[in-house]
């Protein structure tokens, strides 16, 4: 489904900007969701999706490491408008197939321009337009686009390059170093000693996926992570299917039940963290047995609510460890040498291949050079409106999903808001909308995007200085509560003094 659109390729035609009512940036899970809602709720709007890659999918297109799968259930990670009918934890291929069906069923392919990288975006207050400078990667030509409204759906991390710490001696290592985000198609692990550095969902996915393909695999972690284990199935969905209930009903019922249970669990992690910790560790112990050193290797230092808890379907990571196919080492890296890793304890891990499952580089709004009237725009100088708009920035909405729940839940909510806002602007006969602090917000303290005592994964903490500020009032924060957003967003007063129309 490689749709390049109808932009002329001769230089003279390329210089004339193609105009759209809305431009969606990114054809990942957010961008395709945004396109569906524009198609169904705002059919009068002419829109395009600009996607840098040569295909749709975002994360599921970028990541091709062994075992790549969701760490959220697809009943909530899937869209609310399209039932998910397979196992809750899905492979990348299954997710791409699902997204492809959404594209095909709703004619979204005609709107996608693949291989289009946005270099800069300038808002003109005189013209009431965003002008985008775009490189078409296939030809190298530069194309101008204009749009009334910019909808940022590009995700939150750099797709071209993952985060790898600057370990001493890494350049001396004679083996192969690979980041999961740029996994080579031709990497042969047979007979190799593999070390996977990291303890999160990616490491927990890669280790069991390669355990049977290499001489041995070690998961080297600085500190452990919390995991939830369970069967990769949903008992309620299975029961409803046995009763021959329509899949649309099953999707909604199961979705609500999962969200209800997740909210209750999140509250428990805060109200009784020690009890929840013991329950999570009990799940690990059920696979590894009472003699395994769970205190060292699977008991995290942080409270359960402070980081995302990944789901390990059927405990496959722990099964690999128990079977002796995988080893866990908890230590810190002192340095690399020619044949492996020397640890601060004095021990070493000899390696032929090192996989750096060490996370993302936070990417704020696509690393695009933004400006307003040709003056550079620094988003860290703005304040977020409900985690999706920015003070002083006209006609722009950003989708940034939930930390503890499925990303896509917020896609549907924000999309409803955007389509309602576009209709409201048409009804008022206005061209622009810009969020601004109200007089009563003048003395409001401005705080970092997220409270690190509430949520503190490394990729957020490393890039916190790049993100917009938040206030101490609900409307000036990115709420992590889906149930609250589900009620609040439809009730947002579009004539609130927050919104400045022109």
LINHURA-V706324 format. One record per pair of residues at least 24 apart in sequence whose ideal C-beta (glycine too) atoms are under 7 Angstrom apart, sorted by the first residue. I is the first residue (numbers start at 1). J is the second residue. D is the distance in Angstrom with one decimal. If there is no record, write none. Layout:
i=I j=J d=D
i=I j=J d=D
This chain:
i=1 j=56 d=6.9
i=1 j=100 d=6.6
i=1 j=103 d=6.4
i=1 j=109 d=5.1
i=2 j=54 d=6.5
i=2 j=55 d=6.8
i=2 j=114 d=5.7
i=3 j=109 d=5.0
i=3 j=110 d=6.4
i=3 j=112 d=5.1
i=3 j=114 d=6.6
i=4 j=113 d=6.5
i=4 j=114 d=6.3
i=5 j=113 d=4.4
i=7 j=143 d=6.0
i=9 j=139 d=6.3
i=9 j=141 d=6.9
i=14 j=141 d=5.4
i=14 j=143 d=5.5
i=17 j=131 d=6.8
i=17 j=144 d=4.0
i=17 j=145 d=5.9
i=17 j=146 d=4.7
i=18 j=145 d=5.5
i=19 j=146 d=4.7
i=19 j=147 d=6.9
i=20 j=46 d=5.3
i=20 j=47 d=5.5
i=20 j=48 d=5.0
i=20 j=145 d=7.0
i=20 j=147 d=4.8
i=21 j=45 d=4.2
i=21 j=46 d=5.0
i=21 j=47 d=6.2
i=21 j=147 d=7.0
i=21 j=148 d=5.4
i=21 j=149 d=6.6
i=22 j=47 d=4.1
i=22 j=147 d=6.3
i=22 j=149 d=4.6
i=22 j=151 d=5.9
i=23 j=47 d=6.7
i=23 j=48 d=5.6
i=23 j=50 d=6.2
i=23 j=132 d=6.8
i=23 j=145 d=6.3
i=23 j=147 d=4.1
i=23 j=150 d=5.7
i=23 j=151 d=7.0
i=24 j=49 d=4.5
i=24 j=151 d=4.7
i=24 j=153 d=5.5
i=25 j=50 d=5.7
i=25 j=118 d=6.5
i=25 j=151 d=6.9
i=25 j=152 d=5.1
i=25 j=153 d=5.8
i=25 j=154 d=4.9
i=25 j=366 d=6.1
i=26 j=51 d=6.2
i=26 j=58 d=6.3
i=26 j=153 d=4.2
i=26 j=154 d=3.9
i=26 j=155 d=6.4
i=27 j=51 d=3.8
i=27 j=56 d=4.2
i=27 j=58 d=7.0
i=27 j=112 d=5.4
i=28 j=57 d=6.2
i=28 j=58 d=2.0
i=28 j=59 d=6.2
i=28 j=153 d=6.7
i=28 j=155 d=5.8
i=29 j=58 d=5.8
i=29 j=99 d=7.0
i=29 j=407 d=6.4
i=29 j=408 d=5.6
i=29 j=411 d=6.7
i=30 j=153 d=3.7
i=30 j=399 d=4.4
i=30 j=411 d=5.1
i=31 j=153 d=3.8
i=32 j=56 d=6.3
i=32 j=99 d=5.5
i=32 j=102 d=5.8
i=32 j=103 d=6.3
i=32 j=108 d=6.4
i=33 j=79 d=5.7
i=33 j=408 d=6.5
i=33 j=411 d=4.0
i=33 j=412 d=6.5
i=33 j=415 d=6.1
i=34 j=151 d=5.6
i=34 j=153 d=5.3
i=34 j=415 d=5.5
i=35 j=108 d=4.6
i=35 j=111 d=6.0
i=36 j=81 d=6.7
i=36 j=102 d=6.2
i=36 j=106 d=5.5
i=36 j=108 d=6.8
i=37 j=415 d=3.7
i=37 j=416 d=7.0
i=37 j=419 d=5.7
i=38 j=419 d=6.8
i=39 j=106 d=5.3
i=39 j=107 d=7.0
i=39 j=108 d=6.7
i=41 j=419 d=3.8
i=42 j=419 d=4.8
i=42 j=422 d=5.5
i=45 j=422 d=6.5
i=47 j=111 d=6.0
i=48 j=111 d=5.5
i=48 j=113 d=5.9
i=49 j=111 d=5.4
i=49 j=112 d=4.6
i=49 j=113 d=6.7
i=50 j=113 d=5.3
i=50 j=116 d=4.4
i=50 j=118 d=6.0
i=50 j=134 d=6.4
i=51 j=112 d=6.0
i=51 j=113 d=6.7
i=51 j=114 d=5.2
i=51 j=116 d=6.4
i=52 j=116 d=6.7
i=52 j=117 d=4.6
i=53 j=114 d=6.7
i=54 j=114 d=5.3
i=54 j=115 d=5.7
i=55 j=114 d=6.6
i=56 j=99 d=6.1
i=56 j=103 d=6.5
i=56 j=112 d=6.7
i=57 j=96 d=5.0
i=57 j=99 d=6.1
i=58 j=155 d=5.7
i=59 j=155 d=6.8
i=60 j=92 d=4.4
i=60 j=95 d=4.8
i=60 j=96 d=5.2
i=62 j=159 d=4.8
i=62 j=181 d=6.3
i=63 j=92 d=6.6
i=63 j=180 d=6.5
i=63 j=181 d=6.1
i=64 j=183 d=5.3
i=65 j=180 d=4.1
i=65 j=183 d=4.1
i=65 j=206 d=5.7
i=66 j=206 d=6.0
i=66 j=209 d=3.8
i=66 j=210 d=5.2
i=67 j=205 d=4.6
i=67 j=206 d=6.1
i=67 j=208 d=6.8
i=67 j=209 d=2.8
i=68 j=92 d=4.3
i=68 j=205 d=6.7
i=69 j=205 d=6.0
i=70 j=95 d=6.4
i=71 j=201 d=4.3
i=71 j=310 d=4.5
i=71 j=311 d=5.8
i=72 j=406 d=4.2
i=73 j=258 d=5.9
i=75 j=234 d=6.7
i=75 j=251 d=6.6
i=75 j=254 d=4.8
i=75 j=255 d=5.0
i=75 j=258 d=5.6
i=76 j=255 d=5.7
i=76 j=258 d=5.5
i=76 j=259 d=6.3
i=76 j=405 d=6.7
i=76 j=406 d=4.1
i=76 j=409 d=6.0
i=77 j=406 d=4.1
i=77 j=407 d=6.9
i=77 j=408 d=5.2
i=78 j=408 d=6.7
i=79 j=408 d=6.2
i=79 j=412 d=6.5
i=80 j=412 d=4.9
i=83 j=247 d=4.3
i=83 j=248 d=5.6
i=83 j=250 d=6.7
i=83 j=251 d=3.6
i=84 j=251 d=6.4
i=85 j=247 d=5.8
i=87 j=232 d=4.8
i=87 j=233 d=6.1
i=88 j=232 d=6.3
i=88 j=233 d=6.9
i=88 j=234 d=5.3
i=89 j=232 d=5.0
i=89 j=311 d=6.1
i=89 j=313 d=4.6
i=118 j=366 d=6.4
i=118 j=368 d=5.1
i=119 j=369 d=6.6
i=120 j=368 d=6.3
i=120 j=369 d=4.1
i=121 j=150 d=6.7
i=121 j=368 d=5.3
i=121 j=370 d=5.2
i=122 j=371 d=4.6
i=122 j=374 d=6.1
i=123 j=372 d=4.7
i=123 j=394 d=5.7
i=124 j=373 d=6.4
i=125 j=373 d=5.6
i=128 j=431 d=4.2
i=128 j=432 d=5.5
i=130 j=395 d=6.8
i=148 j=395 d=6.3
i=148 j=431 d=7.0
i=149 j=395 d=4.8
i=149 j=422 d=6.8
i=150 j=395 d=6.3
i=150 j=396 d=4.7
i=151 j=397 d=5.5
i=151 j=418 d=6.4
i=152 j=365 d=5.5
i=152 j=366 d=6.9
i=152 j=396 d=6.6
i=152 j=397 d=6.9
i=152 j=398 d=4.3
i=152 j=399 d=6.9
i=153 j=399 d=5.2
i=154 j=365 d=7.0
i=154 j=366 d=4.2
i=156 j=362 d=6.4
i=156 j=363 d=6.4
i=156 j=400 d=6.2
i=157 j=360 d=3.6
i=157 j=361 d=6.1
i=157 j=362 d=6.1
i=157 j=363 d=5.1
i=157 j=459 d=6.8
i=158 j=360 d=7.0
i=158 j=361 d=4.3
i=158 j=363 d=4.4
i=158 j=367 d=7.0
i=161 j=361 d=6.3
i=162 j=360 d=6.2
i=162 j=361 d=6.7
i=163 j=358 d=5.6
i=163 j=359 d=4.7
i=163 j=360 d=5.6
i=163 j=361 d=4.7
i=163 j=459 d=6.7
i=164 j=356 d=4.6
i=164 j=358 d=5.8
i=165 j=358 d=6.1
i=167 j=333 d=5.4
i=167 j=335 d=6.7
i=167 j=336 d=5.8
i=168 j=335 d=4.1
i=169 j=335 d=4.1
i=169 j=336 d=3.9
i=169 j=337 d=5.9
i=170 j=336 d=4.9
i=172 j=336 d=5.9
i=172 j=337 d=5.8
i=172 j=338 d=5.7
i=173 j=336 d=4.6
i=173 j=338 d=6.6
i=173 j=354 d=6.9
i=174 j=338 d=4.8
i=174 j=339 d=6.7
i=175 j=351 d=5.7
i=175 j=352 d=4.8
i=175 j=353 d=5.8
i=175 j=354 d=6.3
i=176 j=353 d=4.7
i=177 j=354 d=4.9
i=177 j=356 d=6.5
i=178 j=353 d=6.9
i=178 j=355 d=5.6
i=179 j=356 d=5.0
i=180 j=206 d=6.2
i=180 j=355 d=6.4
i=180 j=357 d=5.4
i=189 j=213 d=5.0
i=189 j=214 d=4.1
i=189 j=353 d=6.4
i=190 j=214 d=6.8
i=191 j=215 d=5.3
i=192 j=352 d=4.1
i=192 j=353 d=5.0
i=193 j=350 d=6.0
i=193 j=351 d=5.4
i=193 j=352 d=4.8
i=194 j=351 d=6.9
i=194 j=353 d=4.6
i=194 j=355 d=6.5
i=195 j=220 d=5.4
i=195 j=341 d=6.5
i=195 j=349 d=5.3
i=195 j=351 d=4.3
i=195 j=354 d=5.1
i=195 j=355 d=7.0
i=196 j=220 d=7.0
i=196 j=355 d=4.4
i=196 j=357 d=5.5
i=197 j=354 d=6.6
i=197 j=355 d=6.8
i=197 j=356 d=5.3
i=197 j=357 d=6.2
i=197 j=358 d=5.9
i=198 j=357 d=3.3
i=198 j=358 d=5.3
i=199 j=223 d=6.7
i=199 j=224 d=5.8
i=199 j=225 d=4.4
i=200 j=225 d=5.5
i=200 j=310 d=6.6
i=200 j=357 d=6.9
i=201 j=310 d=3.7
i=202 j=357 d=4.3
i=203 j=357 d=4.0
i=204 j=310 d=6.1
i=204 j=312 d=5.9
i=204 j=317 d=4.7
i=206 j=355 d=6.1
i=206 j=357 d=6.1
i=207 j=317 d=5.8
i=207 j=320 d=6.2
i=207 j=326 d=5.1
i=208 j=316 d=4.2
i=208 j=317 d=5.2
i=208 j=320 d=4.4
i=208 j=326 d=6.9
i=211 j=320 d=4.4
i=211 j=325 d=3.9
i=211 j=326 d=5.0
i=212 j=325 d=6.6
i=217 j=326 d=5.0
i=218 j=327 d=4.8
i=218 j=329 d=5.7
i=218 j=349 d=5.5
i=219 j=326 d=6.4
i=219 j=328 d=4.9
i=220 j=329 d=5.0
i=220 j=341 d=6.9
i=220 j=349 d=6.0
i=221 j=328 d=7.0
i=221 j=330 d=5.5
i=222 j=332 d=5.4
i=223 j=300 d=6.5
i=223 j=301 d=5.5
i=224 j=297 d=6.0
i=224 j=298 d=5.0
i=224 j=299 d=6.0
i=224 j=300 d=4.8
i=224 j=330 d=6.6
i=225 j=300 d=6.0
i=226 j=280 d=5.3
i=226 j=300 d=5.4
i=226 j=304 d=5.6
i=226 j=309 d=4.8
i=227 j=284 d=6.8
i=227 j=309 d=6.8
i=227 j=310 d=5.6
i=227 j=312 d=4.8
i=228 j=280 d=6.6
i=228 j=283 d=6.8
i=228 j=309 d=5.6
i=228 j=311 d=5.1
i=228 j=312 d=7.0
i=229 j=283 d=4.6
i=229 j=287 d=6.9
i=229 j=312 d=4.9
i=229 j=315 d=4.3
i=230 j=311 d=6.8
i=231 j=314 d=6.3
i=232 j=313 d=3.7
i=232 j=314 d=5.8
i=259 j=482 d=6.4
i=262 j=405 d=6.0
i=263 j=483 d=5.8
i=266 j=305 d=6.6
i=266 j=404 d=5.8
i=269 j=304 d=4.1
i=269 j=305 d=4.0
i=270 j=305 d=5.2
i=273 j=303 d=4.8
i=273 j=304 d=5.5
i=273 j=305 d=7.0
i=276 j=304 d=5.0
i=277 j=304 d=5.8
i=280 j=304 d=6.9
i=284 j=318 d=6.2
i=287 j=315 d=4.5
i=287 j=318 d=3.5
i=287 j=319 d=6.3
i=287 j=322 d=6.0
i=288 j=318 d=5.5
i=288 j=321 d=6.4
i=288 j=322 d=5.6
i=296 j=330 d=5.3
i=297 j=328 d=4.5
i=297 j=330 d=5.1
i=306 j=455 d=6.0
i=306 j=456 d=5.4
i=307 j=455 d=7.0
i=307 j=456 d=6.8
i=307 j=457 d=5.3
i=308 j=403 d=6.0
i=308 j=404 d=6.1
i=308 j=457 d=6.8
i=359 j=458 d=5.4
i=359 j=459 d=4.9
i=360 j=459 d=4.5
i=362 j=459 d=5.4
i=362 j=460 d=6.8
i=362 j=462 d=6.4
i=362 j=463 d=2.9
i=362 j=466 d=6.3
i=364 j=466 d=4.5
i=364 j=467 d=6.1
i=365 j=398 d=6.5
i=379 j=468 d=5.2
i=380 j=465 d=6.3
i=380 j=466 d=5.9
i=380 j=467 d=6.6
i=380 j=468 d=6.5
i=382 j=468 d=4.7
i=383 j=437 d=6.5
i=383 j=446 d=6.4
i=383 j=468 d=6.1
i=383 j=469 d=4.9
i=383 j=470 d=6.9
i=383 j=471 d=6.0
i=383 j=476 d=5.7
i=384 j=449 d=7.0
i=384 j=468 d=4.3
i=384 j=470 d=5.7
i=384 j=476 d=6.6
i=384 j=478 d=6.2
i=385 j=435 d=4.2
i=385 j=475 d=6.4
i=385 j=476 d=6.6
i=385 j=498 d=6.4
i=386 j=475 d=6.0
i=387 j=477 d=6.9
i=387 j=478 d=2.8
i=387 j=479 d=7.0
i=388 j=414 d=5.4
i=389 j=435 d=4.7
i=390 j=435 d=6.7
i=390 j=468 d=5.6
i=391 j=435 d=5.2
i=391 j=436 d=5.6
i=391 j=437 d=6.0
i=392 j=434 d=6.6
i=392 j=436 d=6.9
i=393 j=434 d=6.8
i=394 j=432 d=4.6
i=394 j=433 d=6.8
i=394 j=434 d=4.4
i=395 j=432 d=5.6
i=395 j=433 d=6.3
i=400 j=478 d=6.5
i=402 j=480 d=6.0
i=402 j=482 d=6.1
i=403 j=455 d=5.2
i=403 j=480 d=5.7
i=404 j=480 d=6.1
i=405 j=482 d=5.2
i=409 j=482 d=5.0
i=410 j=485 d=7.0
i=413 j=485 d=5.4
i=413 j=486 d=6.3
i=413 j=489 d=5.0
i=416 j=489 d=6.6
i=416 j=490 d=6.7
i=417 j=489 d=5.3
i=417 j=492 d=6.6
i=421 j=494 d=6.2
i=424 j=494 d=4.6
i=428 j=501 d=6.2
i=430 j=501 d=4.2
i=430 j=502 d=6.2
i=431 j=502 d=6.4
i=432 j=501 d=6.7
i=432 j=502 d=4.6
i=433 j=499 d=5.4
i=433 j=501 d=5.5
i=434 j=500 d=4.7
i=435 j=498 d=5.6
i=435 j=499 d=6.4
i=436 j=498 d=6.8
i=436 j=500 d=5.1
i=438 j=497 d=4.9
i=438 j=498 d=6.3
i=441 j=471 d=6.6
i=444 j=471 d=4.6
i=444 j=472 d=6.1
i=444 j=473 d=6.4
i=445 j=472 d=5.6
i=446 j=471 d=6.3
i=447 j=472 d=6.7
i=449 j=478 d=6.9
